[in-house]
Amino acid sequence: MNTQVLLFLGKAALLTFVFVLMYRLLLRRETFHGLKRGALILSLVLSYVLPVTVITVHRDITKSPVAQTKSDPTFLSCCTNKCPCTIRIGRRERSCSDT
């Protein structure tokens, strides 16, 4: 079988298991059977739709200027010597050479 098909079936099986577990924990003792039926149908549909859904997030990243002073409590500076950056949060200063 194709690896994509196996991956899809694995994700669908995992989602089905999660939805059945949620159903057993939350709706097992519910007496409103219409709600239970709707939850089961929705979970079955979502189990097969969610694995093929692709969610992309686009972020605009802008370069900010170097922090003004080292006295700034949230100092973040890029330097040109052997260490690419120095981070200062509160009183503690840490550079990438500190491990």
VOBA-1610 file (N, C-alpha, C; in pm, whole numbers, padded with zeros to 5 digits, always signed):
BEGIN
Met+00083-00119+00000Met+00000+00000+00000Met+00087+00125+00000Asn+00030+00229-00046Asn+00099+00356-00052Asn+00116+00413+00089Thr+00226+00478+00116Thr+00250+00533+00250Thr+00153+00646+00283Gln+00110+00721+00182Gln+00012+00827+00206Gln-00121+00770+00254Val-00161+00659+00195Val-00287+00594+00236Val-00275+00542+00378Leu-00163+00480+00409Leu-00142+00428+00544Leu-00138+00541+00646Leu-00076+00651+00611Leu-00071+00766+00700Leu-00212+00822+00723Phe-00291+00833+00617Phe-00428+00881+00629Phe-00510+00788+00718Leu-00499+00658+00695Leu-00576+00562+00775Leu-00533+00563+00922Gly-00405+00582+00946Gly-00358+00591+01085Gly-00412+00714+01155Lys-00409+00828+01086Lys-00463+00951+01144Lys-00614+00939+01168Ala-00685+00881+01071Ala-00830+00864+01085Ala-00862+00771+01201Ala-00786+00663+01215Ala-00809+00570+01326Ala-00781+00636+01461Leu-00675+00716+01467Leu-00643+00786+01591Leu-00751+00887+01627Leu-00799+00962+01529Leu-00905+01058+01554Leu-01035+00988+01594Thr-01065+00876+01531Thr-01185+00800+01568Thr-01174+00753+01712Phe-01058+00705+01751Phe-01037+00660+01888Phe-01056+00776+01987Val-01002+00892+01955Val-01016+01008+02043Val-01162+01051+02054Phe-01233+01053+01942Phe-01373+01093+01946Phe-01459+00991+02021Val-01432+00863+02004Val-01508+00761+02078Val-01478+00772+02227Leu-01354+00798+02262Leu-01319+00816+02402Leu-01391+00937+02461Met-01394+01047+02387Met-01467+01164+02435Met-01616+01135+02447Tyr-01671+01060+02352Tyr-01812+01022+02359Tyr-01840+00939+02483Arg-01753+00842+02509Arg-01774+00755+02626Arg-01762+00834+02756Leu-01670+00928+02762Leu-01652+01004+02885Leu-01760+01110+02906Leu-01804+01175+02799Leu-01894+01289+02814Leu-02041+01258+02788Leu-02071+01167+02697Leu-02210+01148+02656Leu-02267+01011+02687Arg-02195+00928+02760Arg-02242+00792+02784Arg-02373+00791+02860Arg-02388+00874+02961Arg-02508+00873+03045Arg-02614+00972+03000Glu-02591+01038+02889Glu-02686+01136+02837Glu-02812+01065+02788Thr-02929+01119+02819Thr-03055+01058+02777Thr-03112+01122+02651Phe-03056+01232+02607Phe-03102+01298+02486Phe-03032+01231+02367His-03101+01134+02308His-03038+01049+02207His-03009+01123+02076Gly-03083+01230+02050Gly-03055+01309+01929Gly-02917+01371+01936Leu-02879+01419+02054Leu-02746+01477+02074Leu-02638+01371+02057Lys-02664+01254+02113Lys-02566+01146+02101Lys-02547+01103+01956Arg-02658+01093+01883Arg-02652+01054+01742Arg-02578+01159+01660Gly-02607+01286+01685Gly-02539+01393+01614Gly-02389+01396+01644Ala-02354+01372+01770Ala-02213+01369+01807Ala-02140+01254+01739Leu-02202+01140+01730Leu-02138+01025+01664Leu-02121+01049+01515Ile-02222+01106+01451Ile-02212+01133+01307Ile-02106+01239+01281Leu-02105+01345+01362Leu-02005+01450+01346Leu-01865+01397+01369Ser-01848+01313+01469Ser-01714+01258+01496Ser-01669+01167+01383Leu-01761+01092+01323Leu-01725+01007+01210Leu-01682+01090+01090Val-01756+01197+01062Val-01722+01284+00949Val-01589+01354+00975Leu-01572+01409+01096Leu-01446+01479+01128Leu-01326+01386+01127Ser-01345+01260+01161Ser-01235+01164+01161Ser-01175+01145+01022Tyr-01257+01162+00919Tyr-01208+01144+00783Tyr-01179+01275+00711Val-01230+01387+00762Val-01205+01516+00699Val-01079+01581+00755Leu-01059+01573+00886Leu-00944+01640+00948Leu-00808+01591+00899Pro-00788+01461+00872Pro-00655+01420+00824Pro-00615+01478+00688Val-00710+01516+00606Val-00676+01571+00474Val-00676+01723+00475Thr-00712+01784+00586Thr-00716+01929+00597Thr-00576+01983+00620Val-00540+02085+00544Val-00410+02150+00558Val-00435+02292+00608Ile-00372+02326+00717Ile-00386+02460+00774Ile-00251+02529+00761Thr-00251+02641+00691Thr-00128+02718+00675Thr-00141+02849+00749Val-00036+02889+00814Val-00033+03014+00888Val+00078+03100+00828His+00043+03219+00785His+00140+03312+00730His+00166+03422+00833Arg+00290+03443+00863Arg+00329+03548+00957Arg+00421+03646+00888Asp+00396+03772+00909Asp+00486+03875+00861Asp+00592+03898+00968Ile+00716+03878+00931Ile+00826+03897+01024Ile+00900+04023+00983Thr+00906+04117+01074Thr+00978+04241+01047Thr+01099+04247+01137Lys+01207+04298+01083Lys+01328+04314+01163Lys+01313+04437+01250Ser+01333+04418+01378Ser+01327+04533+01467Ser+01469+04583+01491Pro+01484+04709+01518Pro+01619+04761+01545Pro+01675+04702+01674Val+01805+04711+01687Val+01872+04661+01807Val+01820+04738+01927Ala+01807+04669+02039Ala+01756+04734+02161Ala+01841+04855+02195Gln+01779+04952+02258Gln+01844+05080+02280Gln+01964+05069+02375Thr+01945+05014+02492Thr+02054+05010+02590Thr+02056+04876+02661Lys+02171+04849+02724Lys+02180+04726+02801Lys+02105+04737+02933Ser+02067+04857+02973Ser+01991+04872+03096Ser+01845+04835+03077Asp+01806+04819+02951Asp+01670+04775+02921Asp+01652+04633+02973Pro+01548+04603+03055Pro+01533+04469+03114Pro+01508+04360+03010Thr+01462+04396+02896Thr+01440+04295+02792Thr+01538+04316+02678Phe+01664+04330+02711Phe+01768+04359+02614Phe+01791+04240+02522Leu+01790+04264+02394Leu+01821+04162+02295Leu+01907+04229+02189Ser+02029+04185+02177Ser+02121+04251+02086Ser+02191+04149+01999Cys+02205+04180+01873Cys+02284+04095+01784Cys+02423+04156+01774Cys+02523+04075+01797Cys+02659+04128+01794Cys+02738+04059+01684Thr+02852+04111+01652Thr+02929+04062+01539Thr+03047+03975+01579Asn+03078+03962+01708Asn+03190+03877+01745Asn+03148+03731+01743Lys+03220+03643+01811Lys+03198+03499+01798Lys+03059+03455+01841Cys+02994+03529+01924Cys+02861+03493+01971Cys+02758+03570+01888Pro+02661+03503+01828Pro+02566+03575+01745Pro+02465+03659+01823Cys+02439+03629+01948Cys+02338+03709+02017Cys+02358+03705+02168Thr+02307+03807+02232Thr+02307+03816+02378Thr+02165+03849+02421Ile+02115+03773+02516Ile+01979+03794+02563Ile+01985+03833+02709Arg+01914+03939+02743Arg+01908+03980+02882Arg+01762+03994+02922Ile+01723+03916+03019Ile+01588+03922+03073Ile+01602+03944+03223Gly+01554+04056+03270Gly+01568+04089+03411Gly+01713+04115+03444Arg+01765+04052+03548Arg+01903+04073+03591Arg+02001+03977+03527Arg+01952+03872+03469Arg+02039+03767+03417Arg+02066+03789+03268Glu+02191+03790+03232Glu+02230+03804+03093Glu+02286+03672+03046Arg+02245+03630+02929Arg+02291+03501+02877Arg+02326+03516+02731Ser+02440+03464+02693Ser+02477+03464+02553Ser+02484+03319+02506Cys+02495+03303+02377Cys+02495+03167+02322Cys+02623+03092+02358Ser+02726+03160+02403Ser+02847+03089+02446Ser+02826+03026+02584Asp+02723+03073+02659Asp+02690+03012+02788Asp+02608+02887+02761Thr+02657+02773+02807Thr+02581+02648+02786Thr+02563+02578+02915
//
